[in-house]
Amino acid sequence: MKIFGELVKRYWNNELKNAVDLNELAGEIKEKYGFIDKDMPVIKDHIRIAMGLDPNGNPEFQDELDLVRNSREVGNPIIARIQGVCEYCGGKECKCEDVCKYEAHIYKRNEGPVIANDKCLSCGECVTACDFGALADKMEFMPMIELLKDPDIPVYATVAPAIAGQFGDDISMGQLRTALKLLGFQDMIEVALFADILTIKEAFEFSYLVKNKGDFFLTSCCCPVWFNMTKKNYPEIFTHMSPSISPMIASGRFLKKLYGDAKVVFIAPCIAKKAEAMEPELKGAIDYVLNFRELKEIFDALEINLKDLPGDEKDQASYGGRIYARTGGVSFSVKSVVNRLEPTRLIKLKSRKVDGVKDCKEILDALISNKEFDANFIEGMGCTGGCVGGPRTNIDVDKATMFVNEFGEDSLIMTPFDNLNVMKILKQAGISSIEEIVQNRDMVKMLSREKY
């Protein structure tokens, strides 16, 4: 993060012109933190990662700044291994060996970690577990700086509901909106608004698919770790998974439909969202992804003090949409709409909420073995506690959950069904009634996991 902060400050202020400037930065880092000449390739690869580029082990910088200036996306893989770091660890106390719960990580004591990208879900557990920085996720801010400085390109920030409380106990969402506008964003929009839209869609789907005892419905579409774990490892169960896109993807698709030349940046607690944005059927909705830790470092590097800013407050989403950020939020939200759609429904929505890798795998294994559950709506979240427990949060999960609950309770809108902003944005997109969310062919495609 220190390297990232220095890069942001210098690039933003036009102090990085060429490879000479990057070499100077690498030398300053070496001296400041007590590294030696042998460490320079590692330092330079961390600089490349912080620029959104692949680490290549090259001892010299070449055209990295040109690549950043001309880039319009950050490529796969999101999580990369930096060569030369593992020799400091030697595997003696290495946390890499057992951290990956998806069998995507192959550990070799003498060579360091190898990532099997066809199995990796980009959950970020290995990145946060490695104390030596041998594994890192690419940072996407530098390639977007040119966009933010271009007055002719509107760039929208869509923020995950887990953002509540992440930048200080007394920092409001309105102050975050003001800060993001100072960075050059056109506006900040709650992704919880699009969670409200998808809640209504999933409520209709639940009503259609769960007709009898023994039927069940899998969600949450908002968690790429849970979604891809099911898709890759449990194909029989995957047929019960909601076909809906995530609120993140919905935010990008809606904004680009309404503002054709817009760019959309998603701000999240999650590493996996960077990979989700580049999935072939979803690519194009979201241009870049930032996480909370990166955004905090950006504010610090550019000396944006949130406490000193006026609050540009807006009430965009419901209580139900905002609590998507924590375990049980999706279940509550969908149930509230199902009950409004079918108050006399005989088969009531009964939810089972699981979070964390272990519990997610256990319930999928149990469903495979046809174990009976007193539940027909299964909500899975890959991180413990839900998105509030993501690998790139600034505060602990209990505190984050408290802030999310308070943020939800502050909304003047109780359920997605009561959110007039939903109907406003749907009408702008050509939809005149709630029912058309699942009846209008273009809207169905727009909210489904297929190329749009």
Order of alpha helices (4+ residues) and beta strands (2+ residues): alpha-alpha-alpha-alpha-beta-alpha-beta-beta-alpha-beta-alpha-beta-alpha-beta-alpha-beta-alpha-alpha-alpha-beta-alpha-beta-alpha-alpha-alpha-beta-alpha-beta-alpha-alpha-alpha
